[in-house]
């Protein structure tokens, strides 16, 4: 398999483990946005410490104007999509919110067509439609009674998809000047600083002294966040943003397996069909990419 594709799939797969950490943090009384704050702060601290030790030069901005990329990835993407996603979950259900979140590949594909002139091929369009249906099957949205779904939950869900998509778009611009590690570090530094006013330190600061809370917070900040975003962004550097976004739909499959094997959730035939559709779409993108590289003479 293409190395870039493999890195993107591994990164998205690691995102699928987020629920394990989040569910444990919820048991301590943290709200969804408080968990987002903990995630951003722990990621920012880990990444900043690592770069200061190994490569402090990567922390230098080429020009102050470049902060616009990281305001995009940190605020318009990370914070905005999390806010919209958690609001959509509150207004509807987790499966519906997750399915709406994975409209992101459609937004990335359209934005990439206009911004990066990425070709809108038949294989991409078919793969996109297949992954959307596959995601709906995996998270249990189909069949769905649309009359019971509030319009504001749909709008927030679509907002989460737009926010999710913007990470790939802003990162693609930033990759012209910065490494994947620098982009990920600045993304979470910006997000962490922006979220400072929203954490109730007086009420819950004592929980941050609990070793178990810290282990879950820094675990969330490291594996499914800092590390996952680094390898995803590195893979994005070597492939089209639209293709990368379709590959990320492996995330709900991983999340489903965690639910089945760790939280003992039920597994249905429709979920199996959905997984097969998503995997089939990923294989189609991979095969089409190989074919395109051979025709263009690329390696």
N, C-alpha and C positions, 0 to 999 in steps of 0.2 A: 504494500500500500504506500502511496505517496506520503513522505515524511510529514509534510505540512498538514495533510488531511488527518494523519494519525495524531498529531499534536492537538489539533482542534477538537477531535473526538475525545481524547483523554481529558482535555480541559473542560469540555462540556460534561463529560461523565463525572468529573470531580464536583462540578456544580450540582449534580444530582444528589450528592451526599449532604448537601446543606441541611436538609430536613432533620437529619440525625442530631446535629448540633443544636439547631434551633429548638426542636422539641424539648431537649434537655434544659435549655436556657429558659424556656417558657415555664418549666416547673418551679423555677425560682421567683416567678412573678414578673419577669420582664415582658414589656409589650413589644409588638412587632417592630415599631420604629426604634425602640431602645435597643433591640437586637441588631438592627441595621447600624446603629451608632457604635455598638460594641464591635461589630464586624469591621467597620471602617477604621476605627481607632486601632484595633489589634493588628490589622493588615498594614496600616500606615507605619506603626511603630516597628514591626518586624522588617518591613521593606527598607525603611529609613536606616535602621541599625545595620542591616546587611550591606547596603550601599556605602555607608560611611566607613565600614571596615574594609570592604573589598574593592570598591571603585568610586571614591567620592567625586571624581570628575563627572560621573554620569548624573549627578544632582544639579549640575550647572545648566541653566537655561541658555540657549543660544542667543535669545533675545527676550526681553520681558513680554513682548507681544505674544509669544508662544504659549503663555498661560491660558490663552483662549481655548487651546485644544483640551486642556485638562479641566477647565471650567465645563467644557462640553462632556467629557467622559465622567467627571466626578459628580457634577450637579445635574446636568440635563439628562445624563444616563443613569448612573448608579443610584442617586437619591430619588430622582423623578420616577424611575421605573419601579423602585421598591415601594414608594409612597402609593403610586397608582395600583400596583399589584396587591398590596395589603388592604387598600380600600376596596378593591374589587372583591377580594376574599370576604371581607366583612359584609359587603352588600349582597353577595351571591353565595358561591361555594368555592372551595379550593379547586375542584376539577374545572369548573367553568372559567375561573380566573386564570388557571394554567393554560387552558386551551387558547384563551384570548391573548395571553402573553406570547404564545408561539405563532401569532400573526407577524412577529418580528421579521422572520425571513422574507415575507412579502414586502414589508417596508424597506428592508435592506436592498432587496433585488431592484425595486423601483428607484430608490435613491442612487444606487450604484450605476444604474443605467444612465441617469442624467448627470451625475457628478463625476464618475470615473469612466464613462463610456464603455462599461462592461456589457458584452453582448447579451441580449435577452433571448436565449436559445429555446428551442422547443423542449429539450431535455430539462432545462432549468424550470420552465413553467410547469411541466408535468410533475417533476420531482417536488416542486413547491406545493402543488395541489395535493399530491399524495401524502406529503409529510403533515399538512394541515389536517387531513382526514385521519391519518394515523395517530396524531396527537390527540384528536377528539376521542378516538377509540380507546387509547391508552388511559386517559384521565377520566373516562366514563361520561363524557358529555353527550355522546350519541347513544340512544335517542334523547332529545331534549325538548321540553315544552317551552317554547319561546315566550308564550304569553305570561309565564310565571317569572320571567327574567326582567328585572327593572332596567330601564334604559340607561340610568346613570351607572349601573354596574358594567354595562357593555362599553360605555364611553371610557370609564376608568381602566377597564381591561385592555381596550385598544390603546389607551395612553401608555400602559405598561409595555405593550408591544413596540410602540414608537420609541420609548425611552431605552428599551433593550436594544433596539436596532441602532440607536445613535452611538453606542459604544464602538461598534464596528466602523461606522462612518468617520467619527472624529479620530479614532485610532489610525485609520488608513491615511489620513492627512498627517498625523503626528509621526507616523513611521518614516516619513520622508526625511526627518531630522533626528529622531530619537529611537533608542533601542526599546524593545518590548519591556525590559525591566524598568527603564526610566519612566515609560508611559504608565505602567501599572503603579509605580511608586507615587508619582505625582497625582494620579487619579484618586488614590485613596487618601493622600494627604489633604487634597482639596475637599473631598467628601467629608473627612473627619473634622476638619476645621468648620465647615458649613453646618455640621450637625451638633456642634458644641452647645448651642442654646437649647436644644431639644431634649437633653438628658437630665432627669431629675436627680442631680448629684446629692442634694440634701436628704432625699428620701431613700436612695438606693446605693449610695457610695459604699455603705458597709458591706453590701453583697460582693463588691469587687475585692474584698479582702478574703473571700472564701476561696481556698485553693481549687475546689471543684469548678466553681464559676469561672475562674481564670483559665483553667485547663480547657473548658468548653469554648470560652471566648477566643483564646489564642489558637485553639484547634480550628475553629471556624475561620479565623483570620488567616491561617496559614494554608492548609491543604485545599479547601474548596474555594478559596478567595485569592490570596496572593499568588500561590503557585499555579493555580488553575488559570488565572488571568494572564500570567506571564507566558505560559506555554500556548495559550489561545492566541494572544497577541503576536507571539513569534510565528505561529502557524499562519496567521492572517497576513503577515508580511510577505508570505510566499504564495498566496493564493488570492482569488477574487473574493471580495467581501460577501457577495451574493451566495457563492458556493459555501463559504465558511458558515454563514447564518443557517443554511439548510442542514449542514452537518451537526450544528448544535442541538438539533432536535433529538439527539441521542440522550439528552439530559432527562426527559421525563421517563425514559425506559429505565435508566439507572435508579431514579427516584422510586419507580414502581417496584423494582426488585428489592430495594431497601425496605419498602413498606411490606412486601410479602415475606421476606426472610427474617427481618429484624422486628418489625412491629406486628407480624402475623396478620396482615391484611389479606382480604380475599383476592383471588386472581381469576379473571373471567376469560372466556373464549374470545370476546371482543377485544380485550386487552392484548391477547396473543396476536390477533389479526392486526391490530394497530402497530405493534412492535414489528411485525413482518413488513408492513407498508413502509415504516420509517427506515428500516434497514435496507429494504429494496431501493428506496429513493437515494440513500447514501451510496449504495453500490452503483446506481445509475450515474450519479454525479462523478464518482471516481472513474468509472469506465469512460465516460464522455470526456473527462479531463485528460486522460491518457491519450485518447484518440485525437483530441485537439492539439496536444503537444507534439504528437508524431507528425500531424499534417503541417504544423507551423515550424517544425524542426527544432523546437525547444527541448531542453533536457530537464 
